[in-house]
Amino acid sequence: MALTARRWIGIALLGAAAIAVAFLPPSPTWWEGIRGRGAIFYQGSDAQVQVVNRALSRAKDALWVLSRRDTLVRLVNALHPRAGVAPVVGFEGAWTEPQRARLRQMVADAWRSLGPTSPEVPVAIVFRNNPNRQAGFLASGNWYLLPGATGGTCIVAATPNGTATSWPVGGVRSVLGPCAFYGVFGRPGAPIEQWLLHSAFWQGADADWLSPRPPTPVLGDDDLSISDMSTDYLLEAVAALSYEGLGISGAACATGDLTVCRRIVQSNNAGGALFLRETAVTAPIVRMPNAYYTQSFDRQYLDDLVRAQGRDKFGRFWSTDLSPDSAFTAVYRTSIEEWTRSWIRERRPGLHVGPKIRMASVLWGFLSIIAFVGVGAAFAQRRRIV
């Protein structure tokens, strides 16, 4: 069959259509279903062994976390924390006396800057500079032992990267995280607390609502190391790098899909990790991981809510006995889904969703198609003449 000019043009158009379809994003429903599954590498008895190994690993992790909790509670109780005053400060590892004095003063200054605090929940922070590396990733990051796990005190277990004594006051407020919300606003209403615990408290990972909002960084290819990593990790990397760091679900919410916005705000995949949720232990203990383990949402959801709407309104929302949906509508006169959409759009004002190719690439592609069609037409004409 001779390739006429019409057929060459048809082939070129089909190729262009295939490229355009390849650039379309997957649906958020598909993406949320595939995330976290990973790849199935084992079959039969090997698969059963892997199930047992994972269960054993989770049990060991839970025992490590509970042992760590008991150690921290004993340390903090010896410092006699009290509600309504600056957090007590404890130390693990080798700290010089000037370093200890400096950190105590930094915590006191940061707490004072938060303004009036609640007389309900004592707060403590423990700085550790010699984490047990044998515990792997469990020893890294900051741990938050919420009041339900300690008998009433909210404890921050901070493992600083670098020199903690050089942190700005806003950095100290940020590290206080969920415990700052408990200390300033008191114990949340039961429905609000259950919502935050279910979503692993990612919404309250940052508590620096006094500082101007920092520019949101966008992750690049060099920010992730994906060699020798699991399929789960690779999927998280794709989410972190997609759509200016929002991920596929975040981009869908930003473009107006309020159903996805609702799933995001209720999800435990958007930020911190309530590490014990897969074990028999249900203690509210939260570990805040690095940004690329999240769907790349900022850690400042509640932080921005306080910054934008003020302490008084947030205090009413925080302490209500209504469900999060009803409380949000009653206090802020808008739905939580709509506010989430607006919040994401403000964080990524230049977001573009859908096929996006640079203009130079488009021009080059058209020139290539024209040249391709021209050569094909000339070749077909020559064959016809011969």
ZAMARGU-4260 file (C-alpha; in steps of 0.2 Angstrom, whole numbers, plus 5000, padded with zeros to 4 digits):
<rodrens>
0) 5000/5000/5000 | 5007/5017/4995 | 5010/5030/5008 | 5001/5045/5000 | 5003/5062/5007
5) 4986/5060/5015 | 4991/5045/5024 | 5008/5053/5030 | 4997/5067/5037 | 4986/5055/5046
10) 5000/5046/5054 | 5008/5062/5060 | 4992/5067/5068 | 4989/5051/5076 | 5007/5052/5083
15) 5003/5070/5090 | 4987/5064/5098 | 4996/5049/5106 | 5009/5061/5114 | 4995/5073/5120
20) 4986/5058/5128 | 5003/5053/5136 | 5004/5070/5145 | 4987/5069/5153 | 4988/5066/5172
25) 4980/5050/5179 | 4964/5052/5189 | 4965/5056/5208 | 4955/5041/5211 | 4967/5029/5202
30) 4982/5038/5210 | 4975/5036/5228 | 4971/5018/5224 | 4989/5014/5218 | 4999/5023/5231
35) 5005/5012/5245 | 5002/4996/5236 | 5020/4994/5230 | 5025/4979/5220 | 5021/4961/5224
40) 5038/4952/5223 | 5034/4936/5233 | 5023/4921/5229 | 5018/4906/5239 | 5027/4902/5255
45) 5039/4917/5252 | 5024/4929/5253 | 5019/4922/5269 | 5036/4924/5276 | 5036/4942/5271
50) 5019/4945/5279 | 5026/4938/5296 | 5042/4948/5294 | 5032/4964/5292 | 5021/4960/5307
55) 5036/4957/5317 | 5044/4973/5311 | 5029/4983/5316 | 5028/4975/5333 | 5047/4979/5336
60) 5044/4996/5330 | 5029/4998/5342 | 5039/4991/5357 | 5053/5004/5353 | 5041/5018/5352
65) 5033/5014/5369 | 5049/5011/5377 | 5055/5028/5371 | 5038/5036/5377 | 5041/5028/5395
70) 5059/5036/5395 | 5053/5053/5390 | 5038/5053/5402 | 5050/5049/5417 | 5062/5062/5412
75) 5048/5075/5410 | 5039/5071/5426 | 5055/5074/5435 | 5055/5092/5428 | 5037/5095/5435
80) 5029/5103/5420 | 5014/5115/5423 | 5001/5121/5411 | 5000/5140/5407 | 5018/5143/5409
85) 5033/5140/5397 | 5037/5122/5393 | 5050/5113/5404 | 5066/5109/5394 | 5075/5092/5396
90) 5091/5085/5388 | 5097/5068/5382 | 5115/5066/5377 | 5130/5078/5380 | 5125/5096/5381
95) 5136/5110/5388 | 5129/5121/5402 | 5129/5136/5390 | 5120/5126/5377 | 5107/5121/5389
100) 5104/5139/5396 | 5103/5145/5378 | 5090/5132/5373 | 5080/5135/5389 | 5080/5154/5385
105) 5075/5151/5366 | 5060/5140/5371 | 5054/5153/5384 | 5056/5167/5372 | 5046/5157/5358
110) 5033/5152/5371 | 5031/5170/5377 | 5029/5176/5359 | 5014/5165/5356 | 5004/5176/5368
115) 4991/5170/5381 | 4991/5151/5383 | 4978/5139/5390 | 4979/5133/5408 | 4974/5115/5403
120) 4989/5106/5395 | 5007/5106/5401 | 5020/5106/5388 | 5038/5100/5388 | 5052/5098/5375
125) 5067/5086/5376 | 5082/5089/5365 | 5092/5074/5360 | 5109/5075/5351 | 5114/5057/5351
130) 5100/5047/5343 | 5102/5028/5343 | 5106/5025/5324 | 5102/5007/5327 | 5084/5011/5327
135) 5085/5018/5309 | 5073/5031/5304 | 5063/5029/5320 | 5077/5039/5329 | 5076/5053/5317
140) 5064/5067/5315 | 5053/5075/5329 | 5042/5065/5339 | 5026/5072/5348 | 5019/5063/5362
145) 5001/5070/5364 | 4992/5071/5380 | 4982/5055/5378 | 4999/5045/5377 | 5007/5053/5393
150) 4994/5056/5406 | 4991/5074/5401 | 5007/5082/5396 | 5011/5086/5378 | 5030/5081/5375
155) 5041/5086/5360 | 5056/5075/5357 | 5067/5085/5346 | 5082/5078/5337 | 5090/5094/5329
160) 5099/5093/5313 | 5114/5104/5315 | 5116/5117/5329 | 5099/5120/5338 | 5106/5135/5348
165) 5106/5145/5331 | 5088/5142/5328 | 5077/5158/5326 | 5063/5161/5338 | 5051/5156/5323
170) 5060/5140/5321 | 5057/5135/5339 | 5039/5139/5337 | 5038/5128/5322 | 5047/5113/5331
175) 5034/5114/5345 | 5021/5109/5332 | 5006/5100/5338 | 5011/5103/5356 | 5010/5122/5353
180) 4992/5120/5348 | 4988/5110/5364 | 4997/5122/5375 | 4990/5138/5368 | 4972/5133/5364
185) 4970/5119/5376 | 4963/5101/5373 | 4953/5101/5357 | 4935/5096/5356 | 4933/5077/5355
190) 4928/5077/5336 | 4942/5089/5331 | 4955/5079/5341 | 4949/5062/5333 | 4950/5070/5315
195) 4968/5076/5318 | 4973/5060/5326 | 4965/5050/5311 | 4975/5061/5299 | 4991/5059/5309
200) 4991/5078/5314 | 4999/5083/5298 | 4988/5099/5298 | 4997/5105/5314 | 5015/5100/5310
205) 5020/5118/5311 | 5015/5131/5324 | 5023/5147/5318 | 5008/5157/5314 | 5016/5173/5319
210) 5030/5174/5306 | 5026/5179/5288 | 5022/5164/5277 | 5039/5159/5270 | 5040/5155/5251
215) 5035/5138/5247 | 5049/5128/5240 | 5046/5117/5225 | 5055/5100/5225 | 5067/5096/5211
220) 5074/5080/5204 | 5090/5083/5215 | 5080/5083/5231 | 5076/5065/5230 | 5087/5050/5230
225) 5078/5036/5222 | 5091/5023/5219 | 5088/5006/5228 | 5072/5012/5234 | 5055/5002/5235
230) 5041/5005/5223 | 5031/5013/5238 | 5045/5026/5239 | 5046/5029/5220 | 5027/5032/5220
235) 5029/5045/5234 | 5043/5053/5224 | 5032/5055/5209 | 5019/5063/5220 | 5031/5075/5228
240) 5038/5080/5211 | 5021/5082/5202 | 5012/5098/5199 | 5024/5110/5208 | 5025/5098/5223
245) 5006/5096/5226 | 5005/5079/5219 | 4991/5073/5208 | 4977/5073/5221 | 4982/5091/5227
250) 4982/5097/5209 | 4964/5090/5207 | 4959/5099/5223 | 4967/5115/5217 | 4957/5114/5201
255) 4940/5113/5209 | 4937/5095/5213 | 4930/5097/5231 | 4927/5078/5233 | 4946/5076/5232
260) 4949/5091/5243 | 4938/5082/5256 | 4948/5066/5255 | 4964/5076/5257 | 4960/5085/5273
265) 4954/5069/5280 | 4968/5058/5274 | 4983/5052/5285 | 4994/5052/5269 | 4996/5071/5267
270) 5009/5074/5281 | 5014/5067/5297 | 5014/5049/5302 | 5004/5042/5316 | 5017/5028/5317
275) 5007/5016/5328 | 4991/5015/5318 | 4996/4998/5310 | 5000/4990/5327 | 4989/4984/5342
280) 4995/5000/5351 | 4983/5015/5348 | 4993/5028/5358 | 4993/5046/5350 | 5011/5047/5346
285) 5016/5056/5330 | 5032/5057/5321 | 5034/5071/5308 | 5044/5064/5293 | 5053/5074/5280
290) 5043/5083/5267 | 5045/5071/5253 | 5037/5057/5263 | 5021/5067/5261 | 5010/5072/5247
295) 5021/5087/5247 | 5008/5098/5256 | 5015/5111/5267 | 5015/5108/5286 | 5005/5124/5289
300) 4987/5120/5286 | 4981/5125/5304 | 4996/5137/5305 | 4989/5147/5290 | 4971/5145/5297
305) 4977/5155/5312 | 4987/5167/5302 | 4973/5171/5290 | 4958/5171/5302 | 4965/5175/5319
310) 4966/5167/5336 | 4949/5170/5342 | 4940/5161/5328 | 4953/5147/5328 | 4950/5145/5346
315) 4931/5143/5344 | 4934/5130/5330 | 4947/5120/5340 | 4937/5119/5356 | 4920/5115/5348
320) 4911/5098/5350 | 4904/5099/5333 | 4911/5088/5319 | 4925/5097/5309 | 4914/5100/5294
325) 4900/5108/5304 | 4913/5117/5315 | 4922/5125/5300 | 4906/5131/5292 | 4899/5138/5308
330) 4915/5147/5313 | 4922/5152/5296 | 4906/5153/5285 | 4913/5142/5272 | 4916/5123/5269
335) 4932/5115/5274 | 4934/5108/5256 | 4932/5126/5248 | 4945/5133/5261 | 4957/5119/5257
340) 4955/5122/5238 | 4958/5141/5241 | 4973/5137/5252 | 4981/5126/5240 | 4979/5139/5226
345) 4987/5152/5236 | 5002/5141/5239 | 5003/5137/5221 | 4997/5152/5211 | 5005/5147/5195
350) 4999/5129/5195 | 4995/5122/5178 | 4986/5106/5177 | 4985/5096/5160 | 4997/5094/5145
355) 5010/5107/5146 | 5024/5107/5133 | 5036/5122/5131 | 5033/5133/5116 | 5050/5129/5108
360) 5046/5111/5109 | 5029/5114/5101 | 5037/5124/5087 | 5050/5111/5084 | 5037/5097/5083
365) 5027/5107/5070 | 5043/5110/5060 | 5047/5092/5061 | 5030/5086/5056 | 5030/5098/5041
370) 5047/5092/5036 | 5042/5074/5038 | 5026/5076/5028 | 5035/5086/5014 | 5048/5072/5012
375) 5035/5059/5012 | 5024/5068/5000 | 5039/5071/4988 | 5044/5052/4990 | 5026/5047/4986
380) 5025/5059/4971 | 5042/5052/4964 | 5036/5034/4966 | 5020/5039/4956 | 5029/5047/4942
385) 5042/5033/4941
</rodrens>
